[in-house]
């Protein structure tokens, strides 16, 4: 086990959550965040003093807001603060490393700092804590083919040498996190049962995205 990689028994049952639409954290992924709102600055300071962990959870855009604010999707991902730095204008630049997914069992009262807290249930996602270097169920040729079409359609430049050297599991994780999909699509990737299913979903989303962004055809009816 890597240093700082926790056991299931060591995980907190009550966690702070950062509700951020379009931001996806997956196990073993690394998510950079720019923290500037006072309540989330308080959340980071409190997390640094209490195990350096908090959760990411997206608001559900289809659900009307309730008294406590946006309704959160029921599944999020717990992360560990793996780096942070202060800026001269009072912001915190952090990196959150994904540990495992959780289901929100209950939303709790706001913390004194004003941020949201939930009671997390990790039971169905314990396998996320097993570190993976490869995912043999991923069709790499299909994944790269869809990725090239998607990047070309969206005008995205890529370091293909680095991509070729990235292990399947981390490639699927990184692409799922960084590609600009809609929040429900990001949530579907988060909830995929395993890396193989996530890869197949990712390929489908990239193909749809490439088709939607393809330049109009010059063909004319005869």
C-alpha positions as a printed NumPy array, in Angstrom:
array([[  0.   ,   0.   ,   0.   ],
       [  1.237,   3.487,  -0.847],
       [  2.028,   5.963,   1.939],
       [ -1.096,   7.856,   3.086],
       [ -3.42 ,   5.417,   1.259],
       [ -6.117,   4.678,   3.86 ],
       [ -7.893,   1.497,   4.857],
       [-11.68 ,   1.324,   4.702],
       [-11.861,   1.197,   8.508],
       [ -9.934,   4.482,   8.757],
       [-12.32 ,   6.546,   6.635],
       [-14.496,   9.208,   8.276],
       [-18.238,   8.543,   8.295],
       [-19.134,  12.224,   8.44 ],
       [-17.468,  14.32 ,   5.751],
       [-17.538,  17.8  ,   4.278],
       [-18.691,  17.965,   0.662],
       [-17.789,  20.465,  -2.025],
       [-20.796,  20.707,  -4.396],
       [-19.358,  21.703,  -7.756],
       [-21.198,  21.175, -11.021],
       [-19.125,  19.671, -13.832],
       [-16.222,  18.732, -11.544],
       [-15.553,  15.   , -11.512],
       [-13.236,  13.241,  -9.069],
       [-12.557,   9.532,  -9.562],
       [-10.534,   7.098,  -7.447],
       [ -6.801,   7.625,  -8.127],
       [ -7.554,  10.774, -10.147],
       [ -6.077,  14.158,  -9.284],
       [ -8.317,  17.215,  -9.31 ],
       [ -6.815,  20.727,  -9.054],
       [ -9.088,  23.26 ,  -7.363],
       [ -8.918,  27.017,  -6.857],
       [-10.587,  27.797,  -3.517],
       [-11.691,  31.362,  -2.807],
       [-15.199,  31.376,  -1.241],
       [-15.003,  31.905,   2.54 ],
       [-17.049,  28.797,   3.4  ],
       [-14.853,  26.569,   1.241],
       [-11.681,  28.167,   2.554],
       [-13.   ,  27.225,   6.007],
       [-13.698,  23.699,   4.731],
       [-10.114,  23.294,   3.514],
       [ -8.621,  24.633,   6.749],
       [-10.824,  22.279,   8.778],
       [ -9.947,  19.35 ,   6.499],
       [ -6.222,  19.987,   6.929],
       [ -6.711,  19.648,  10.673],
       [ -8.91 ,  16.536,  10.439],
       [ -7.428,  13.861,   8.203],
       [ -7.152,  15.987,   5.028],
       [-10.256,  14.422,   3.448],
       [-13.501,  15.755,   1.996],
       [-15.924,  14.712,  -0.711],
       [-16.83 ,  16.026,  -4.134],
       [-20.495,  15.793,  -5.145],
       [-22.297,  17.374,  -8.087],
       [-25.604,  19.219,  -7.746],
       [-28.335,  17.522,  -9.771],
       [-29.348,  20.092, -12.438],
       [-32.722,  18.386, -12.953],
       [-33.8  ,  18.688,  -9.312],
       [-35.372,  21.894,  -7.945],
       [-33.469,  23.583,  -5.144],
       [-34.596,  22.831,  -1.614],
       [-34.291,  24.807,   1.637],
       [-30.681,  23.66 ,   2.   ],
       [-29.675,  24.634,  -1.53 ],
       [-29.067,  22.465,  -4.568],
       [-30.016,  18.798,  -4.341],
       [-26.889,  16.666,  -4.632],
       [-26.522,  13.504,  -6.645],
       [-26.493,  10.612,  -4.194],
       [-23.044,   9.33 ,  -5.221],
       [-19.835,  11.331,  -4.843],
       [-16.125,  10.646,  -4.38 ],
       [-13.987,  11.098,  -1.273],
       [-10.634,  12.756,  -1.85 ],
       [ -7.47 ,  13.407,   0.107],
       [ -5.756,  16.796,   0.079],
       [ -2.425,  15.798,  -1.449],
       [ -1.051,  19.306,  -1.983],
       [ -1.966,  22.912,  -1.314],
       [ -0.453,  26.358,  -1.576],
       [ -1.506,  29.847,  -0.552],
       [ -1.737,  32.85 ,  -2.862],
       [ -1.078,  36.48 ,  -1.988],
       [ -4.742,  37.363,  -2.605],
       [ -6.085,  34.854,  -0.086],
       [ -6.908,  31.873,  -2.279],
       [ -5.854,  28.249,  -1.772],
       [ -4.661,  26.184,  -4.721],
       [ -5.115,  22.536,  -3.884],
       [ -4.917,  19.096,  -5.44 ],
       [ -7.441,  16.496,  -4.36 ],
       [ -6.534,  12.847,  -4.953],
       [ -9.509,  10.525,  -5.316],
       [ -9.812,   7.644,  -2.841],
       [-13.195,   5.96 ,  -3.282],
       [-16.797,   6.702,  -4.056],
       [-19.515,   7.015,  -1.439],
       [-23.284,   7.107,  -1.27 ],
       [-24.862,   9.961,   0.672],
       [-26.773,   8.294,   3.479],
       [-27.894,  11.565,   5.043],
       [-27.2  ,  15.266,   4.71 ],
       [-26.323,  16.874,   8.01 ],
       [-26.526,  20.4  ,   9.41 ],
       [-24.103,  22.909,   7.962],
       [-20.691,  23.066,   9.604],
       [-19.908,  26.192,  11.656],
       [-17.906,  27.444,   8.681],
       [-21.021,  27.311,   6.473],
       [-20.117,  24.353,   4.256],
       [-22.206,  21.238,   3.702],
       [-21.665,  17.901,   5.437],
       [-23.016,  14.41 ,   4.829],
       [-22.941,  10.975,   6.391],
       [-21.138,   8.784,   3.844],
       [-21.688,   5.085,   3.145],
       [-18.672,   3.477,   1.435],
       [-19.757,  -0.177,   1.61 ],
       [-20.624,  -0.749,  -2.055],
       [-17.452,   0.972,  -3.275],
       [-14.784,  -0.688,  -1.098],
       [-13.098,  -2.111,  -4.217],
       [-12.165,   1.461,  -5.237],
       [ -9.401,   1.337,  -2.615],
       [ -7.579,  -1.404,  -4.55 ],
       [ -4.874,   0.369,  -6.519],
       [ -4.962,  -0.499, -10.225],
       [ -2.185,  -0.013, -12.766],
       [ -3.848,  -1.685, -15.733],
       [ -7.322,  -2.493, -16.956],
       [ -7.173,  -5.382, -19.449],
       [-10.885,  -5.053, -20.208],
       [-10.281,  -1.682, -21.92 ],
       [-10.143,  -1.76 , -25.722],
       [ -7.275,   0.711, -26.014],
       [ -7.397,   0.962, -29.816],
       [-11.103,   1.829, -29.695],
       [-10.523,   4.343, -26.887],
       [ -7.695,   6.126, -28.709],
       [ -9.62 ,   6.152, -31.965],
       [-12.606,   7.839, -30.321],
       [-10.296,  10.241, -28.488],
       [ -8.6  ,  11.392, -31.699],
       [-11.976,  12.048, -33.349],
       [-13.212,  13.931, -30.283],
       [-10.109,  16.098, -29.913],
       [-10.034,  16.866, -33.644],
       [-13.705,  17.891, -33.667],
       [-13.224,  20.183, -30.66 ],
       [ -9.873,  21.601, -31.775],
       [ -8.039,  20.229, -28.737],
       [ -4.271,  19.742, -28.95 ],
       [ -2.871,  16.705, -27.146],
       [  0.482,  15.264, -26.113],
       [  0.026,  11.922, -27.842],
       [  3.375,  10.597, -26.657],
       [  2.313,  11.065, -23.036],
       [ -1.104,   9.549, -23.764],
       [  0.499,   6.462, -25.323],
       [  2.61 ,   5.964, -22.186],
       [ -0.338,   6.241, -19.759],
       [ -1.726,   2.981, -18.367],
       [ -5.255,   2.086, -19.442],
       [ -6.855,   2.609, -16.04 ],
       [ -5.296,   6.038, -15.499],
       [ -6.052,   7.074, -19.088],
       [ -9.749,   6.284, -18.628],
       [ -9.765,   8.05 , -15.255],
       [ -8.002,  11.166, -16.523],
       [-10.072,  11.508, -19.703],
       [-13.319,  11.036, -17.779],
       [-12.305,  13.861, -15.453],
       [-10.916,  16.385, -17.946],
       [-13.192,  16.046, -20.988],
       [-15.844,  18.81 , -20.995],
       [-18.931,  16.617, -20.715],
       [-22.244,  17.785, -19.247],
       [-22.864,  17.199, -15.492],
       [-25.263,  14.233, -16.019],
       [-22.675,  12.612, -18.3  ],
       [-19.949,  13.19 , -15.709],
       [-22.189,  11.628, -13.087],
       [-22.817,   8.582, -15.278],
       [-19.05 ,   8.105, -15.615],
       [-18.672,   8.36 , -11.835],
       [-21.369,   5.752, -11.261],
       [-20.04 ,   3.25 , -13.826],
       [-19.491,  -0.038, -11.947],
       [-15.916,  -0.619, -13.129],
       [-13.175,   0.703, -15.393],
       [-14.252,  -1.411, -18.36 ],
       [-17.805,  -0.07 , -18.288],
       [-16.504,   3.463, -17.738],
       [-14.247,   3.094, -20.784],
       [-17.137,   1.937, -22.969],
       [-19.266,   4.841, -21.768],
       [-16.384,   7.236, -22.376],
       [-15.974,   6.   , -25.959],
       [-19.704,   6.489, -26.598],
       [-19.654,  10.02 , -25.15 ],
       [-16.595,  11.021, -27.166],
       [-18.125,   9.68 , -30.385],
       [-21.337,  11.609, -29.757],
       [-19.322,  14.713, -28.901],
       [-17.248,  14.384, -32.067],
       [-20.376,  14.013, -34.208],
       [-22.046,  17.017, -32.557],
       [-18.973,  19.218, -33.147],
       [-18.109,  18.015, -36.64 ],
       [-17.97 ,  20.809, -39.265],
       [-20.994,  20.972, -41.562],
       [-20.728,  18.909, -44.72 ],
       [-20.09 ,  20.683, -48.019],
       [-22.208,  18.143, -49.831],
       [-25.15 ,  19.486, -51.854],
       [-28.222,  17.523, -52.87 ],
       [-28.121,  16.487, -56.538]])
